[in-house]
Amino acid sequence: MGRGLFAAAMAALLVGCGSSGTKVDKGGVTSIKSVALVAFSVPRIVAEEAGGGSLAGISAAVATFKSGGMRGNGAEVAREAAGGFVDEMNKDGTLRFVAVSQVVANGDFKSMVSLYDQSRGQGSQKAAYEGLPVIVLTPSTAQSDFAARAAKALGVDGVVMVDVNRLNYFLYTGAMGSGQAKARGAALFKLFNSSGRAVWESGAVVYTEASGAMVAGGINPAAAPILNRDIGTTIAKDLLKTYRGG
């Protein structure tokens, strides 16, 4: 499936899951001068998608699970994708993020993470950037107590949460689990102001421009960081395009 068709399919899927598309208070967004990424979650195991030719993705999942141990490879994907996301958003300048390392090192923030982390509940099949909680996002206008407390602890005007709810590698060229692979999926993004009100909510399509070598359904470890980083970059690009009505 080509990028354009995939993007259309993902947009339809996001609407079908209950999202009515982008909801944005541009005045609220522009009033936020500093922002922190406080949640970035992905599936615990990111593997070749079903139907990819490598035993319908089963061997890829097994190979990926083994390479990441009992926790899978999700934490690694989240770390690298979050880096790409923050760098792309900062490059654009619509939002200015503090360093994620600064967030996870903040004592007040660290003390509240376990109170909101959902990795043992509805987010049990998710992994997060180390030091950030797993937060399962849904389209909602509800206030976020975690967002308000995190913004206060970090001394920022707003906080961002990203939940990548669908993510797989797929063969871009090649066959039977070997060749060049890209990543595709879908995510939900929310920007909250310091009082915990969502001022920007949007679904985002993941379809990487970067690719990496896949062998027997598994991504070459040397190629994974660039491919995973581009997951976050493409999320940021899709959000910014939608924000501007492009």
C-alpha positions as CSV (number, residue, x, y, z in Angstrom):
1,M,0.0,0.0,0.0
2,G,1.4,3.4,-1.0
3,R,1.9,6.3,1.5
4,G,-1.1,8.2,0.3
5,L,-3.5,5.3,0.5
6,F,-2.1,4.3,3.8
7,A,-2.5,7.8,5.2
8,A,-6.1,7.9,4.0
9,A,-6.8,4.5,5.6
10,M,-5.3,5.6,8.9
11,A,-7.3,8.8,8.9
12,A,-10.4,6.8,8.4
13,L,-9.4,4.4,11.2
14,L,-8.7,7.3,13.6
15,V,-12.2,8.7,12.9
16,G,-13.7,5.2,13.4
17,C,-12.0,4.9,16.8
18,G,-13.9,7.9,18.0
19,S,-11.7,10.8,17.1
20,S,-13.4,13.6,15.2
21,G,-10.0,14.8,13.9
22,T,-7.9,17.6,15.1
23,K,-9.2,19.7,17.9
24,V,-7.1,22.8,18.5
25,D,-7.3,26.1,20.4
26,K,-4.7,28.0,18.5
27,G,-4.8,30.9,21.0
28,G,-4.1,28.3,23.7
29,V,-1.3,26.8,21.8
30,T,0.5,30.1,21.0
31,S,0.2,31.1,24.7
32,I,2.5,28.1,25.6
33,K,6.1,29.3,25.5
34,S,7.7,26.2,27.1
35,V,6.6,22.6,26.9
36,A,7.7,19.2,28.1
37,L,7.2,15.7,26.8
38,V,5.8,13.7,29.7
39,A,4.5,10.6,28.1
40,F,5.6,8.7,24.9
41,S,4.2,5.2,24.6
42,V,4.5,2.5,21.8
43,P,3.5,-1.1,21.6
44,R,5.7,-3.3,23.8
45,I,6.7,-5.4,20.8
46,V,7.2,-3.7,17.4
47,A,7.6,-6.3,14.7
48,E,6.9,-7.1,11.1
49,E,3.2,-6.6,10.4
50,A,1.0,-9.6,9.8
51,G,0.9,-10.7,6.2
52,G,4.5,-9.5,5.7
53,G,5.5,-12.9,4.2
54,S,7.5,-14.1,7.2
55,L,5.0,-16.6,8.6
56,A,2.5,-13.7,8.7
57,G,4.7,-11.8,11.0
58,I,5.0,-14.5,13.7
59,S,8.7,-15.2,13.2
60,A,9.4,-11.4,13.2
61,A,7.6,-11.0,16.5
62,V,9.5,-13.9,18.0
63,A,12.8,-12.6,16.7
64,T,12.0,-9.1,18.0
65,F,10.9,-10.4,21.4
66,K,14.1,-12.3,21.8
67,S,16.3,-9.4,20.9
68,G,14.5,-7.2,23.4
69,G,14.2,-9.8,26.2
70,M,11.1,-10.3,28.2
71,R,10.2,-6.6,27.8
72,G,10.3,-6.7,24.0
73,N,11.9,-3.8,22.0
74,G,9.3,-1.1,22.8
75,A,11.4,0.9,25.2
76,E,14.1,1.2,22.7
77,V,11.7,2.2,20.0
78,A,10.0,4.8,22.3
79,R,13.4,6.3,23.3
80,E,14.6,6.7,19.7
81,A,11.2,7.9,18.4
82,A,10.7,10.4,21.2
83,G,14.1,11.9,20.3
84,G,13.1,12.3,16.7
85,F,9.7,13.8,17.7
86,V,11.2,16.4,20.0
87,D,13.9,17.5,17.6
88,E,11.5,17.9,14.7
89,M,9.0,19.9,16.8
90,N,11.8,22.1,18.1
91,K,13.1,22.6,14.6
92,D,9.7,23.9,13.5
93,G,9.4,26.2,16.5
94,T,5.6,26.0,17.0
95,L,6.4,24.5,20.4
96,R,9.7,24.6,22.3
97,F,10.5,21.5,24.3
98,V,12.7,21.3,27.3
99,A,15.1,18.3,27.0
100,V,13.5,14.9,28.0
101,S,16.6,14.2,30.1
102,Q,15.7,17.2,32.2
103,V,12.1,15.9,32.6
104,V,13.1,12.4,33.8
105,A,15.7,13.9,36.1
106,N,13.3,16.2,37.9
107,G,12.7,14.9,41.4
108,D,9.1,16.1,41.8
109,F,8.2,14.6,38.4
110,K,9.8,11.3,39.3
111,S,7.8,11.0,42.5
112,M,4.5,11.2,40.6
113,V,5.2,8.8,37.7
114,S,4.2,5.7,39.5
115,L,0.9,7.3,40.5
116,Y,-0.2,7.7,36.9
117,D,1.7,4.9,35.1
118,Q,-0.7,2.5,33.3
119,S,1.8,-0.2,32.4
120,R,0.3,-2.7,34.8
121,G,-3.3,-1.9,33.7
122,Q,-4.8,-1.0,30.4
123,G,-1.3,-0.2,29.1
124,S,0.2,-3.6,29.9
125,Q,1.0,-4.1,26.2
126,K,2.8,-0.8,26.0
127,A,6.3,0.5,26.6
128,A,7.5,4.0,27.3
129,Y,10.6,6.2,27.2
130,E,12.5,5.2,30.3
131,G,11.5,7.5,33.2
132,L,8.2,8.5,31.6
133,P,4.9,6.7,32.5
134,V,2.8,4.7,30.0
135,I,-0.4,6.7,29.4
136,V,-3.1,5.3,27.2
137,L,-4.7,8.2,25.5
138,T,-8.3,8.4,24.2
139,P,-10.1,11.2,22.4
140,S,-11.6,13.2,25.3
141,T,-12.2,16.7,26.5
142,A,-11.5,15.7,30.2
143,Q,-9.0,17.7,32.3
144,S,-5.8,15.8,33.1
145,D,-4.6,16.0,36.7
146,F,-1.3,14.4,35.7
147,A,-0.7,17.1,33.0
148,A,-1.4,19.9,35.5
149,R,0.8,18.4,38.2
150,A,3.6,17.6,35.7
151,A,3.6,21.2,34.3
152,K,3.8,22.6,37.8
153,A,6.7,20.2,38.8
154,L,8.6,21.0,35.6
155,G,7.9,24.7,35.6
156,V,6.6,24.8,32.0
157,D,3.5,26.3,30.4
158,G,2.3,23.0,28.9
159,V,3.0,19.3,28.5
160,V,2.7,16.8,25.6
161,M,1.6,13.2,25.6
162,V,1.9,10.8,22.7
163,D,0.4,7.3,22.5
164,V,1.4,5.3,19.4
165,N,-1.4,2.7,19.4
166,R,-0.6,0.9,16.1
167,L,3.0,0.3,14.9
168,N,4.7,-2.3,12.7
169,Y,7.6,-2.7,10.4
170,F,6.8,-3.7,6.8
171,L,8.8,-4.7,3.8
172,Y,9.2,-1.8,1.4
173,T,11.3,-3.8,-1.0
174,G,12.1,-7.5,-0.8
175,A,10.1,-10.7,0.1
176,M,9.7,-13.4,2.8
177,G,10.8,-11.3,5.7
178,S,14.0,-10.0,4.1
179,G,14.7,-6.7,2.3
180,Q,14.3,-3.0,3.2
181,A,11.7,-2.2,5.8
182,K,9.9,0.9,6.9
183,A,7.5,1.6,9.8
184,R,3.8,2.6,9.7
185,G,1.0,3.0,12.2
186,A,-1.1,5.6,14.0
187,A,-0.7,7.7,17.1
188,L,-2.8,10.1,19.3
189,F,-1.2,13.4,20.5
190,K,-2.3,15.8,23.1
191,L,-1.0,19.1,24.3
192,F,-2.2,20.3,27.7
193,N,-1.8,23.8,29.2
194,S,-0.6,24.2,32.8
195,S,-4.1,23.8,34.2
196,G,-4.5,20.4,32.5
197,R,-6.8,21.4,29.7
198,A,-6.2,19.9,26.3
199,V,-5.6,22.8,23.8
200,W,-4.5,20.6,20.9
201,E,-5.5,17.0,20.3
202,S,-4.9,15.1,17.0
203,G,-4.4,11.8,15.5
204,A,-1.2,11.3,13.5
205,V,-0.1,8.9,10.8
206,V,3.2,7.1,11.1
207,Y,4.8,6.3,7.7
208,T,8.6,6.6,7.8
209,E,10.7,8.0,5.1
210,A,13.7,6.2,6.4
211,S,14.1,2.5,5.9
212,G,16.3,-0.2,7.4
213,A,17.5,-3.7,6.5
214,M,15.2,-6.5,7.6
215,V,16.5,-10.1,7.7
216,A,14.2,-13.1,8.5
217,G,11.6,-10.7,9.9
218,G,13.9,-8.8,12.2
219,I,15.3,-5.3,11.8
220,N,19.1,-5.2,11.6
221,P,20.2,-3.7,15.0
222,A,22.5,-1.3,13.2
223,A,19.7,0.1,11.2
224,A,17.0,0.2,13.9
225,P,18.0,3.6,15.6
226,I,17.6,5.6,12.4
227,L,14.3,3.9,11.4
228,N,12.9,4.2,14.9
229,R,13.9,7.8,15.2
230,D,12.1,8.6,12.0
231,I,8.9,7.2,13.6
232,G,8.9,10.2,15.9
233,T,9.9,12.6,13.1
234,T,7.0,11.6,10.9
235,I,4.5,11.9,13.8
236,A,5.7,15.5,14.3
237,K,5.6,16.3,10.6
238,D,2.1,15.0,10.3
239,L,0.9,16.9,13.3
240,L,2.4,20.2,12.1
241,K,0.9,19.7,8.7
242,T,-2.5,19.1,10.1
243,Y,-2.1,22.1,12.6
244,R,-1.6,24.4,9.6
245,G,-4.4,22.9,7.7
246,G,-2.1,21.5,5.0
